[in-house]
Amino acid sequence: MHKRIKKEMNNLPDNTWLTLKYCNRFCGILVIDGKFIKVRGFKKKIPFIYGIDYLTHDIPVGVLVPSENSEAFRKFFRLLKTVNYPLKVVICDDVISSLKPALNYYYPKAKIQLCHTHYLENIRQKLDIRTSQYHARFFDDLKKRLFDEHKEAEKLSAVLRRFIIGSARKDIIRQEIIMDIWKRRENLFTYKKLPYCPNDTNLIELFNSHLNARLRSIKGFKSFESAQRWLNAYLIRRRTRPFAGCEGKFAKLNHKFSLEMTIKKQASMPDIIEKYQLKMKQ
């Protein structure tokens, strides 16, 4: 059985090649993350970096790399460029120091949107909200006025100034938080300027939960090559599996699969993918 599965996975096309040859209908809004994988020969888990096209939920590229650094992101964005992905904005957690140089090199006009969920959680930890109520009111006001109700970028400076004068004047930690928001304002509120751009990475977190469930049963890979082979098959499986349970603006995706949403018009589905889908149904 193992040899048969390995043979089937070896016969699958490379996911990046599949995107290059057949897909061109992406929205350019890319949610990215890295999932750490246990691979024999590496002391620590290594990252699998992949991105999801927001409106189609398709996965144009994914790359397994030895470590999450600038070179890893250079490889990721180089692959994106190779498949002609029309990147407008990247939605990510706080990996800007590693991601931004690579992004600027391959996509100098692309924007960054920081995930508000991760950013606010970092503020909670800095203020020790979980164990102390001392900063609770300050945090609630900050979240409401800046992250929930904030609508006009031009007024951000005035709002932050009021926080500095009011509730942060005598507290260094609060001042540091407000100054960090000001420093990162372009990356925190990009979504205000781009239609359909989300301000969180919830979509890819959902995909990560599905990937985690599969990885728990595997418990690690014997080699880098075997991990690459399995991850490639997993991406193709995700791209050819019909969606179910999508709600709101994504309800139209139900009963369709993501590759179907991005494949070139008038292009026929690759034979190997049709065979793969048929085997998965059996």
DOTOR-295287 format. One record per residue (C-alpha): x negated, y negated, z; residue in one letter. Coordinates in Angstrom, 3 decimals, decimal comma. Example, Ala and Ser with C-alpha at 12.3 -4.5 7.8 and 13.67 -1.06 7.14 Angstrom:
REM residues 2
<site><X>-12,300</X><Y>4,500</Y><Z>7,800</Z><res>a</res></site>
<site><X>-13,670</X><Y>1,060</Y><Z>7,140</Z><res>s</res></site>
REM end
This chain:
REM residues 282
<site><X>0,000</X><Y>0,000</Y><Z>0,000</Z><res>m</res></site>
<site><X>-2,819</X><Y>-2,420</Y><Z>0,893</Z><res>h</res></site>
<site><X>-4,563</X><Y>-1,815</Y><Z>-2,447</Z><res>k</res></site>
<site><X>-1,312</X><Y>-2,345</Y><Z>-4,327</Z><res>r</res></site>
<site><X>-0,590</X><Y>-5,647</Y><Z>-2,544</Z><res>i</res></site>
<site><X>-4,154</X><Y>-6,825</Y><Z>-3,140</Z><res>k</res></site>
<site><X>-3,850</X><Y>-5,986</Y><Z>-6,824</Z><res>k</res></site>
<site><X>-0,564</X><Y>-7,880</Y><Z>-7,109</Z><res>e</res></site>
<site><X>-2,060</X><Y>-10,955</Y><Z>-5,446</Z><res>m</res></site>
<site><X>-5,128</X><Y>-10,787</Y><Z>-7,701</Z><res>n</res></site>
<site><X>-2,826</X><Y>-10,816</Y><Z>-10,732</Z><res>n</res></site>
<site><X>-1,177</X><Y>-14,058</Y><Z>-9,664</Z><res>l</res></site>
<site><X>-2,309</X><Y>-17,293</Y><Z>-11,302</Z><res>p</res></site>
<site><X>-4,211</X><Y>-19,892</Y><Z>-9,321</Z><res>d</res></site>
<site><X>-1,754</X><Y>-22,333</Y><Z>-7,758</Z><res>n</res></site>
<site><X>-3,741</X><Y>-25,362</Y><Z>-8,962</Z><res>t</res></site>
<site><X>-3,844</X><Y>-24,010</Y><Z>-12,517</Z><res>w</res></site>
<site><X>-0,096</X><Y>-23,406</Y><Z>-12,357</Z><res>l</res></site>
<site><X>0,479</X><Y>-27,054</Y><Z>-11,454</Z><res>t</res></site>
<site><X>-1,859</X><Y>-28,334</Y><Z>-14,160</Z><res>l</res></site>
<site><X>-0,362</X><Y>-26,226</Y><Z>-16,929</Z><res>k</res></site>
<site><X>3,356</X><Y>-26,434</Y><Z>-16,127</Z><res>y</res></site>
<site><X>4,193</X><Y>-29,355</Y><Z>-13,810</Z><res>c</res></site>
<site><X>4,442</X><Y>-33,107</Y><Z>-14,276</Z><res>n</res></site>
<site><X>7,646</X><Y>-34,275</Y><Z>-12,554</Z><res>r</res></site>
<site><X>6,312</X><Y>-35,333</Y><Z>-9,156</Z><res>f</res></site>
<site><X>7,447</X><Y>-38,393</Y><Z>-7,194</Z><res>c</res></site>
<site><X>3,934</X><Y>-39,331</Y><Z>-6,001</Z><res>g</res></site>
<site><X>4,910</X><Y>-39,447</Y><Z>-2,314</Z><res>i</res></site>
<site><X>2,737</X><Y>-36,782</Y><Z>-0,697</Z><res>l</res></site>
<site><X>2,986</X><Y>-35,483</Y><Z>2,867</Z><res>v</res></site>
<site><X>-0,272</X><Y>-33,764</Y><Z>3,830</Z><res>i</res></site>
<site><X>-1,573</X><Y>-31,760</Y><Z>6,768</Z><res>d</res></site>
<site><X>-4,156</X><Y>-29,177</Y><Z>7,669</Z><res>g</res></site>
<site><X>-3,295</X><Y>-25,783</Y><Z>9,123</Z><res>k</res></site>
<site><X>-6,179</X><Y>-24,057</Y><Z>10,918</Z><res>f</res></site>
<site><X>-6,797</X><Y>-20,442</Y><Z>9,901</Z><res>i</res></site>
<site><X>-8,792</X><Y>-17,702</Y><Z>11,630</Z><res>k</res></site>
<site><X>-11,384</X><Y>-16,253</Y><Z>9,229</Z><res>v</res></site>
<site><X>-14,113</X><Y>-13,768</Y><Z>10,063</Z><res>r</res></site>
<site><X>-17,588</X><Y>-15,274</Y><Z>9,837</Z><res>g</res></site>
<site><X>-16,548</X><Y>-18,679</Y><Z>11,187</Z><res>f</res></site>
<site><X>-16,885</X><Y>-19,467</Y><Z>14,886</Z><res>k</res></site>
<site><X>-13,820</X><Y>-21,711</Y><Z>14,839</Z><res>k</res></site>
<site><X>-10,616</X><Y>-21,690</Y><Z>12,825</Z><res>k</res></site>
<site><X>-10,994</X><Y>-23,492</Y><Z>9,515</Z><res>i</res></site>
<site><X>-8,468</X><Y>-25,843</Y><Z>7,880</Z><res>p</res></site>
<site><X>-6,179</X><Y>-25,124</Y><Z>4,989</Z><res>f</res></site>
<site><X>-5,255</X><Y>-28,579</Y><Z>3,651</Z><res>i</res></site>
<site><X>-2,182</X><Y>-28,850</Y><Z>1,490</Z><res>y</res></site>
<site><X>0,363</X><Y>-31,429</Y><Z>0,418</Z><res>g</res></site>
<site><X>4,097</X><Y>-31,459</Y><Z>-0,245</Z><res>i</res></site>
<site><X>5,656</X><Y>-33,735</Y><Z>-2,846</Z><res>d</res></site>
<site><X>8,349</X><Y>-35,391</Y><Z>-0,740</Z><res>y</res></site>
<site><X>11,389</X><Y>-35,563</Y><Z>-3,029</Z><res>l</res></site>
<site><X>10,870</X><Y>-32,188</Y><Z>-4,744</Z><res>t</res></site>
<site><X>9,315</X><Y>-30,303</Y><Z>-1,783</Z><res>h</res></site>
<site><X>6,838</X><Y>-28,780</Y><Z>-4,239</Z><res>d</res></site>
<site><X>3,234</X><Y>-27,967</Y><Z>-3,306</Z><res>i</res></site>
<site><X>0,892</X><Y>-29,089</Y><Z>-6,113</Z><res>p</res></site>
<site><X>-2,403</X><Y>-28,082</Y><Z>-4,474</Z><res>v</res></site>
<site><X>-3,830</X><Y>-26,506</Y><Z>-1,350</Z><res>g</res></site>
<site><X>-7,449</X><Y>-25,916</Y><Z>-0,414</Z><res>v</res></site>
<site><X>-9,181</X><Y>-23,826</Y><Z>2,252</Z><res>l</res></site>
<site><X>-12,335</X><Y>-25,555</Y><Z>3,523</Z><res>v</res></site>
<site><X>-15,004</X><Y>-24,777</Y><Z>6,173</Z><res>p</res></site>
<site><X>-14,191</X><Y>-27,907</Y><Z>8,217</Z><res>s</res></site>
<site><X>-11,883</X><Y>-30,949</Y><Z>8,206</Z><res>e</res></site>
<site><X>-14,202</X><Y>-33,773</Y><Z>7,136</Z><res>n</res></site>
<site><X>-14,692</X><Y>-36,289</Y><Z>4,335</Z><res>s</res></site>
<site><X>-16,024</X><Y>-33,645</Y><Z>1,959</Z><res>e</res></site>
<site><X>-12,957</X><Y>-31,475</Y><Z>2,567</Z><res>a</res></site>
<site><X>-10,645</X><Y>-34,331</Y><Z>1,633</Z><res>f</res></site>
<site><X>-12,793</X><Y>-35,153</Y><Z>-1,397</Z><res>r</res></site>
<site><X>-12,181</X><Y>-31,631</Y><Z>-2,641</Z><res>k</res></site>
<site><X>-8,458</X><Y>-31,936</Y><Z>-1,942</Z><res>f</res></site>
<site><X>-8,027</X><Y>-35,257</Y><Z>-3,745</Z><res>f</res></site>
<site><X>-10,284</X><Y>-34,108</Y><Z>-6,587</Z><res>r</res></site>
<site><X>-7,887</X><Y>-31,207</Y><Z>-7,179</Z><res>l</res></site>
<site><X>-4,929</X><Y>-33,601</Y><Z>-7,064</Z><res>l</res></site>
<site><X>-6,624</X><Y>-35,763</Y><Z>-9,679</Z><res>k</res></site>
<site><X>-7,379</X><Y>-32,691</Y><Z>-11,798</Z><res>t</res></site>
<site><X>-3,689</X><Y>-31,747</Y><Z>-11,984</Z><res>v</res></site>
<site><X>-2,778</X><Y>-35,372</Y><Z>-12,827</Z><res>n</res></site>
<site><X>-0,721</X><Y>-35,869</Y><Z>-9,678</Z><res>y</res></site>
<site><X>0,651</X><Y>-39,481</Y><Z>-9,698</Z><res>p</res></site>
<site><X>-0,227</X><Y>-40,293</Y><Z>-6,087</Z><res>l</res></site>
<site><X>1,361</X><Y>-43,457</Y><Z>-4,672</Z><res>k</res></site>
<site><X>1,200</X><Y>-42,869</Y><Z>-0,934</Z><res>v</res></site>
<site><X>-0,119</X><Y>-40,281</Y><Z>1,513</Z><res>v</res></site>
<site><X>1,833</X><Y>-39,604</Y><Z>4,715</Z><res>i</res></site>
<site><X>-0,442</X><Y>-38,080</Y><Z>7,346</Z><res>c</res></site>
<site><X>-1,345</X><Y>-37,951</Y><Z>11,013</Z><res>d</res></site>
<site><X>-4,381</X><Y>-39,847</Y><Z>12,308</Z><res>d</res></site>
<site><X>-7,181</X><Y>-38,458</Y><Z>10,109</Z><res>v</res></site>
<site><X>-7,858</X><Y>-41,743</Y><Z>8,313</Z><res>i</res></site>
<site><X>-11,589</X><Y>-41,836</Y><Z>9,067</Z><res>s</res></site>
<site><X>-12,074</X><Y>-38,585</Y><Z>7,124</Z><res>s</res></site>
<site><X>-9,307</X><Y>-39,053</Y><Z>4,563</Z><res>l</res></site>
<site><X>-9,608</X><Y>-42,693</Y><Z>3,491</Z><res>k</res></site>
<site><X>-13,053</X><Y>-42,611</Y><Z>1,782</Z><res>p</res></site>
<site><X>-11,968</X><Y>-39,681</Y><Z>-0,395</Z><res>a</res></site>
<site><X>-8,578</X><Y>-41,248</Y><Z>-1,117</Z><res>l</res></site>
<site><X>-10,163</X><Y>-44,560</Y><Z>-2,123</Z><res>n</res></site>
<site><X>-12,605</X><Y>-42,776</Y><Z>-4,428</Z><res>y</res></site>
<site><X>-10,014</X><Y>-40,787</Y><Z>-6,402</Z><res>y</res></site>
<site><X>-6,902</X><Y>-42,924</Y><Z>-5,886</Z><res>y</res></site>
<site><X>-8,035</X><Y>-46,488</Y><Z>-5,082</Z><res>p</res></site>
<site><X>-4,495</X><Y>-47,893</Y><Z>-5,442</Z><res>k</res></site>
<site><X>-2,771</X><Y>-45,284</Y><Z>-3,260</Z><res>a</res></site>
<site><X>-1,443</X><Y>-46,279</Y><Z>0,166</Z><res>k</res></site>
<site><X>-1,489</X><Y>-44,527</Y><Z>3,553</Z><res>i</res></site>
<site><X>1,484</X><Y>-44,124</Y><Z>5,875</Z><res>q</res></site>
<site><X>0,666</X><Y>-42,935</Y><Z>9,390</Z><res>l</res></site>
<site><X>3,108</X><Y>-40,524</Y><Z>10,995</Z><res>c</res></site>
<site><X>5,075</X><Y>-42,408</Y><Z>13,656</Z><res>h</res></site>
<site><X>5,806</X><Y>-39,205</Y><Z>15,565</Z><res>t</res></site>
<site><X>2,098</X><Y>-38,512</Y><Z>16,094</Z><res>h</res></site>
<site><X>1,212</X><Y>-42,158</Y><Z>16,678</Z><res>y</res></site>
<site><X>3,877</X><Y>-42,651</Y><Z>19,348</Z><res>l</res></site>
<site><X>2,885</X><Y>-39,418</Y><Z>21,051</Z><res>e</res></site>
<site><X>-0,698</X><Y>-40,709</Y><Z>21,279</Z><res>n</res></site>
<site><X>0,622</X><Y>-43,869</Y><Z>22,952</Z><res>i</res></site>
<site><X>2,657</X><Y>-41,759</Y><Z>25,406</Z><res>r</res></site>
<site><X>-0,477</X><Y>-39,862</Y><Z>26,359</Z><res>q</res></site>
<site><X>-2,522</X><Y>-43,021</Y><Z>26,755</Z><res>k</res></site>
<site><X>0,142</X><Y>-44,494</Y><Z>29,054</Z><res>l</res></site>
<site><X>0,626</X><Y>-41,174</Y><Z>30,869</Z><res>d</res></site>
<site><X>4,395</X><Y>-41,438</Y><Z>30,312</Z><res>i</res></site>
<site><X>4,953</X><Y>-37,737</Y><Z>30,989</Z><res>r</res></site>
<site><X>3,857</X><Y>-37,963</Y><Z>34,623</Z><res>t</res></site>
<site><X>4,346</X><Y>-41,629</Y><Z>35,558</Z><res>s</res></site>
<site><X>7,161</X><Y>-44,128</Y><Z>35,017</Z><res>q</res></site>
<site><X>4,943</X><Y>-47,193</Y><Z>35,443</Z><res>y</res></site>
<site><X>4,710</X><Y>-47,907</Y><Z>31,693</Z><res>h</res></site>
<site><X>8,048</X><Y>-46,306</Y><Z>30,730</Z><res>a</res></site>
<site><X>9,962</X><Y>-49,538</Y><Z>30,154</Z><res>r</res></site>
<site><X>7,076</X><Y>-51,076</Y><Z>28,199</Z><res>f</res></site>
<site><X>6,888</X><Y>-47,997</Y><Z>25,950</Z><res>f</res></site>
<site><X>10,665</X><Y>-47,884</Y><Z>25,378</Z><res>d</res></site>
<site><X>10,724</X><Y>-51,581</Y><Z>24,436</Z><res>d</res></site>
<site><X>7,715</X><Y>-51,155</Y><Z>22,144</Z><res>l</res></site>
<site><X>9,246</X><Y>-48,162</Y><Z>20,394</Z><res>k</res></site>
<site><X>12,631</X><Y>-49,843</Y><Z>19,973</Z><res>k</res></site>
<site><X>11,492</X><Y>-53,270</Y><Z>18,809</Z><res>r</res></site>
<site><X>8,539</X><Y>-52,240</Y><Z>16,638</Z><res>l</res></site>
<site><X>9,215</X><Y>-48,712</Y><Z>15,403</Z><res>f</res></site>
<site><X>13,016</X><Y>-48,409</Y><Z>15,441</Z><res>d</res></site>
<site><X>14,275</X><Y>-51,917</Y><Z>14,688</Z><res>e</res></site>
<site><X>11,291</X><Y>-53,578</Y><Z>12,997</Z><res>h</res></site>
<site><X>12,405</X><Y>-54,634</Y><Z>9,496</Z><res>k</res></site>
<site><X>10,263</X><Y>-57,548</Y><Z>8,326</Z><res>e</res></site>
<site><X>6,463</X><Y>-57,303</Y><Z>8,172</Z><res>a</res></site>
<site><X>6,202</X><Y>-61,098</Y><Z>8,282</Z><res>e</res></site>
<site><X>7,630</X><Y>-61,145</Y><Z>11,811</Z><res>k</res></site>
<site><X>5,336</X><Y>-58,446</Y><Z>13,193</Z><res>l</res></site>
<site><X>2,738</X><Y>-60,932</Y><Z>14,428</Z><res>s</res></site>
<site><X>5,345</X><Y>-62,888</Y><Z>16,393</Z><res>a</res></site>
<site><X>6,789</X><Y>-59,734</Y><Z>17,970</Z><res>v</res></site>
<site><X>3,348</X><Y>-58,491</Y><Z>19,045</Z><res>l</res></site>
<site><X>2,464</X><Y>-61,910</Y><Z>20,416</Z><res>r</res></site>
<site><X>5,581</X><Y>-61,821</Y><Z>22,615</Z><res>r</res></site>
<site><X>4,509</X><Y>-58,433</Y><Z>23,963</Z><res>f</res></site>
<site><X>1,014</X><Y>-59,755</Y><Z>24,719</Z><res>i</res></site>
<site><X>2,365</X><Y>-62,823</Y><Z>26,549</Z><res>i</res></site>
<site><X>5,164</X><Y>-60,956</Y><Z>28,283</Z><res>g</res></site>
<site><X>4,554</X><Y>-57,368</Y><Z>29,368</Z><res>s</res></site>
<site><X>0,873</X><Y>-56,885</Y><Z>28,437</Z><res>a</res></site>
<site><X>-0,795</X><Y>-60,076</Y><Z>29,648</Z><res>r</res></site>
<site><X>-2,292</X><Y>-58,509</Y><Z>32,791</Z><res>k</res></site>
<site><X>-2,724</X><Y>-54,925</Y><Z>31,564</Z><res>d</res></site>
<site><X>-5,770</X><Y>-53,962</Y><Z>29,494</Z><res>i</res></site>
<site><X>-4,327</X><Y>-50,608</Y><Z>28,335</Z><res>i</res></site>
<site><X>-1,184</X><Y>-52,266</Y><Z>27,001</Z><res>r</res></site>
<site><X>-3,272</X><Y>-54,935</Y><Z>25,280</Z><res>q</res></site>
<site><X>-5,396</X><Y>-52,252</Y><Z>23,590</Z><res>e</res></site>
<site><X>-2,264</X><Y>-50,525</Y><Z>22,303</Z><res>i</res></site>
<site><X>-0,818</X><Y>-53,731</Y><Z>20,870</Z><res>i</res></site>
<site><X>-4,120</X><Y>-54,666</Y><Z>19,236</Z><res>m</res></site>
<site><X>-4,360</X><Y>-51,197</Y><Z>17,700</Z><res>d</res></site>
<site><X>-0,872</X><Y>-51,596</Y><Z>16,212</Z><res>i</res></site>
<site><X>-1,953</X><Y>-54,921</Y><Z>14,718</Z><res>w</res></site>
<site><X>-5,155</X><Y>-53,396</Y><Z>13,352</Z><res>k</res></site>
<site><X>-3,279</X><Y>-50,475</Y><Z>11,774</Z><res>r</res></site>
<site><X>-0,215</X><Y>-52,450</Y><Z>10,668</Z><res>r</res></site>
<site><X>-0,786</X><Y>-51,786</Y><Z>6,961</Z><res>e</res></site>
<site><X>-0,867</X><Y>-48,020</Y><Z>7,500</Z><res>n</res></site>
<site><X>1,944</X><Y>-47,974</Y><Z>10,059</Z><res>l</res></site>
<site><X>4,517</X><Y>-49,870</Y><Z>8,006</Z><res>f</res></site>
<site><X>3,725</X><Y>-48,948</Y><Z>4,401</Z><res>t</res></site>
<site><X>7,080</X><Y>-47,164</Y><Z>4,201</Z><res>y</res></site>
<site><X>8,860</X><Y>-50,521</Y><Z>4,409</Z><res>k</res></site>
<site><X>7,540</X><Y>-51,402</Y><Z>0,959</Z><res>k</res></site>
<site><X>7,930</X><Y>-48,082</Y><Z>-0,877</Z><res>l</res></site>
<site><X>11,371</X><Y>-46,599</Y><Z>-1,657</Z><res>p</res></site>
<site><X>11,950</X><Y>-43,063</Y><Z>-0,303</Z><res>y</res></site>
<site><X>8,660</X><Y>-43,062</Y><Z>1,637</Z><res>c</res></site>
<site><X>9,097</X><Y>-41,370</Y><Z>5,057</Z><res>p</res></site>
<site><X>7,375</X><Y>-42,567</Y><Z>8,225</Z><res>n</res></site>
<site><X>6,698</X><Y>-39,094</Y><Z>9,625</Z><res>d</res></site>
<site><X>5,284</X><Y>-35,716</Y><Z>8,609</Z><res>t</res></site>
<site><X>8,343</X><Y>-33,755</Y><Z>9,734</Z><res>n</res></site>
<site><X>8,726</X><Y>-32,090</Y><Z>6,332</Z><res>l</res></site>
<site><X>5,309</X><Y>-30,455</Y><Z>6,353</Z><res>i</res></site>
<site><X>5,644</X><Y>-29,621</Y><Z>10,058</Z><res>e</res></site>
<site><X>8,682</X><Y>-27,523</Y><Z>9,108</Z><res>l</res></site>
<site><X>6,654</X><Y>-25,773</Y><Z>6,409</Z><res>f</res></site>
<site><X>3,874</X><Y>-25,248</Y><Z>8,977</Z><res>n</res></site>
<site><X>6,289</X><Y>-23,480</Y><Z>11,310</Z><res>s</res></site>
<site><X>7,100</X><Y>-20,987</Y><Z>8,542</Z><res>h</res></site>
<site><X>3,402</X><Y>-20,519</Y><Z>7,787</Z><res>l</res></site>
<site><X>2,631</X><Y>-20,000</Y><Z>11,486</Z><res>n</res></site>
<site><X>5,191</X><Y>-17,203</Y><Z>11,668</Z><res>a</res></site>
<site><X>3,467</X><Y>-15,366</Y><Z>8,819</Z><res>r</res></site>
<site><X>-0,035</X><Y>-15,945</Y><Z>10,165</Z><res>l</res></site>
<site><X>0,847</X><Y>-14,579</Y><Z>13,608</Z><res>r</res></site>
<site><X>1,516</X><Y>-11,170</Y><Z>12,091</Z><res>s</res></site>
<site><X>-1,819</X><Y>-11,217</Y><Z>10,236</Z><res>i</res></site>
<site><X>-3,996</X><Y>-12,383</Y><Z>13,177</Z><res>k</res></site>
<site><X>-6,819</X><Y>-13,527</Y><Z>10,905</Z><res>g</res></site>
<site><X>-8,590</X><Y>-12,687</Y><Z>7,655</Z><res>f</res></site>
<site><X>-11,616</X><Y>-10,508</Y><Z>7,015</Z><res>k</res></site>
<site><X>-13,280</X><Y>-12,974</Y><Z>4,642</Z><res>s</res></site>
<site><X>-12,986</X><Y>-16,433</Y><Z>3,129</Z><res>f</res></site>
<site><X>-12,027</X><Y>-14,858</Y><Z>-0,212</Z><res>e</res></site>
<site><X>-9,224</X><Y>-12,752</Y><Z>1,305</Z><res>s</res></site>
<site><X>-7,846</X><Y>-15,849</Y><Z>3,036</Z><res>a</res></site>
<site><X>-7,898</X><Y>-17,786</Y><Z>-0,244</Z><res>q</res></site>
<site><X>-6,151</X><Y>-14,942</Y><Z>-2,059</Z><res>r</res></site>
<site><X>-3,386</X><Y>-14,661</Y><Z>0,558</Z><res>w</res></site>
<site><X>-2,856</X><Y>-18,437</Y><Z>0,808</Z><res>l</res></site>
<site><X>-2,623</X><Y>-18,727</Y><Z>-2,975</Z><res>n</res></site>
<site><X>0,059</X><Y>-16,036</Y><Z>-3,019</Z><res>a</res></site>
<site><X>1,853</X><Y>-17,722</Y><Z>-0,129</Z><res>y</res></site>
<site><X>1,988</X><Y>-21,071</Y><Z>-1,956</Z><res>l</res></site>
<site><X>3,391</X><Y>-19,462</Y><Z>-5,083</Z><res>i</res></site>
<site><X>5,943</X><Y>-17,617</Y><Z>-2,979</Z><res>r</res></site>
<site><X>7,023</X><Y>-20,889</Y><Z>-1,364</Z><res>r</res></site>
<site><X>7,267</X><Y>-22,612</Y><Z>-4,737</Z><res>r</res></site>
<site><X>9,439</X><Y>-19,876</Y><Z>-6,233</Z><res>t</res></site>
<site><X>11,741</X><Y>-19,267</Y><Z>-3,275</Z><res>r</res></site>
<site><X>15,183</X><Y>-20,964</Y><Z>-3,437</Z><res>p</res></site>
<site><X>15,929</X><Y>-23,500</Y><Z>-0,709</Z><res>f</res></site>
<site><X>18,795</X><Y>-23,003</Y><Z>1,723</Z><res>a</res></site>
<site><X>20,097</X><Y>-25,188</Y><Z>4,517</Z><res>g</res></site>
<site><X>18,817</X><Y>-28,514</Y><Z>3,144</Z><res>c</res></site>
<site><X>20,922</X><Y>-31,437</Y><Z>4,350</Z><res>e</res></site>
<site><X>21,513</X><Y>-35,111</Y><Z>3,560</Z><res>g</res></site>
<site><X>19,529</X><Y>-36,483</Y><Z>0,637</Z><res>k</res></site>
<site><X>17,898</X><Y>-33,082</Y><Z>0,136</Z><res>f</res></site>
<site><X>21,154</X><Y>-31,110</Y><Z>-0,126</Z><res>a</res></site>
<site><X>20,776</X><Y>-31,108</Y><Z>-3,915</Z><res>k</res></site>
<site><X>17,731</X><Y>-28,827</Y><Z>-3,515</Z><res>l</res></site>
<site><X>19,819</X><Y>-25,934</Y><Z>-2,153</Z><res>n</res></site>
<site><X>19,749</X><Y>-22,817</Y><Z>-4,351</Z><res>h</res></site>
<site><X>16,867</X><Y>-24,267</Y><Z>-6,354</Z><res>k</res></site>
<site><X>13,141</X><Y>-23,693</Y><Z>-5,900</Z><res>f</res></site>
<site><X>10,489</X><Y>-26,406</Y><Z>-5,817</Z><res>s</res></site>
<site><X>8,590</X><Y>-25,301</Y><Z>-8,941</Z><res>l</res></site>
<site><X>11,854</X><Y>-25,627</Y><Z>-10,835</Z><res>e</res></site>
<site><X>12,041</X><Y>-29,285</Y><Z>-9,759</Z><res>m</res></site>
<site><X>8,591</X><Y>-30,224</Y><Z>-11,095</Z><res>t</res></site>
<site><X>8,132</X><Y>-28,050</Y><Z>-14,177</Z><res>i</res></site>
<site><X>7,842</X><Y>-29,990</Y><Z>-17,424</Z><res>k</res></site>
<site><X>11,064</X><Y>-30,580</Y><Z>-19,331</Z><res>k</res></site>
<site><X>11,633</X><Y>-28,052</Y><Z>-22,127</Z><res>q</res></site>
<site><X>8,939</X><Y>-25,840</Y><Z>-20,578</Z><res>a</res></site>
<site><X>9,817</X><Y>-22,201</Y><Z>-19,920</Z><res>s</res></site>
<site><X>9,091</X><Y>-20,543</Y><Z>-16,592</Z><res>m</res></site>
<site><X>5,766</X><Y>-18,661</Y><Z>-16,690</Z><res>p</res></site>
<site><X>6,328</X><Y>-14,925</Y><Z>-17,268</Z><res>d</res></site>
<site><X>4,166</X><Y>-13,934</Y><Z>-14,316</Z><res>i</res></site>
<site><X>6,246</X><Y>-16,107</Y><Z>-11,987</Z><res>i</res></site>
<site><X>9,508</X><Y>-14,608</Y><Z>-13,234</Z><res>e</res></site>
<site><X>8,088</X><Y>-11,134</Y><Z>-12,601</Z><res>k</res></site>
<site><X>6,926</X><Y>-12,209</Y><Z>-9,152</Z><res>y</res></site>
<site><X>10,372</X><Y>-13,525</Y><Z>-8,259</Z><res>q</res></site>
<site><X>11,970</X><Y>-10,295</Y><Z>-9,420</Z><res>l</res></site>
<site><X>9,638</X><Y>-8,192</Y><Z>-7,257</Z><res>k</res></site>
<site><X>10,366</X><Y>-10,368</Y><Z>-4,218</Z><res>m</res></site>
<site><X>14,098</X><Y>-9,715</Y><Z>-4,668</Z><res>k</res></site>
<site><X>13,619</X><Y>-5,958</Y><Z>-4,785</Z><res>q</res></site>
REM end
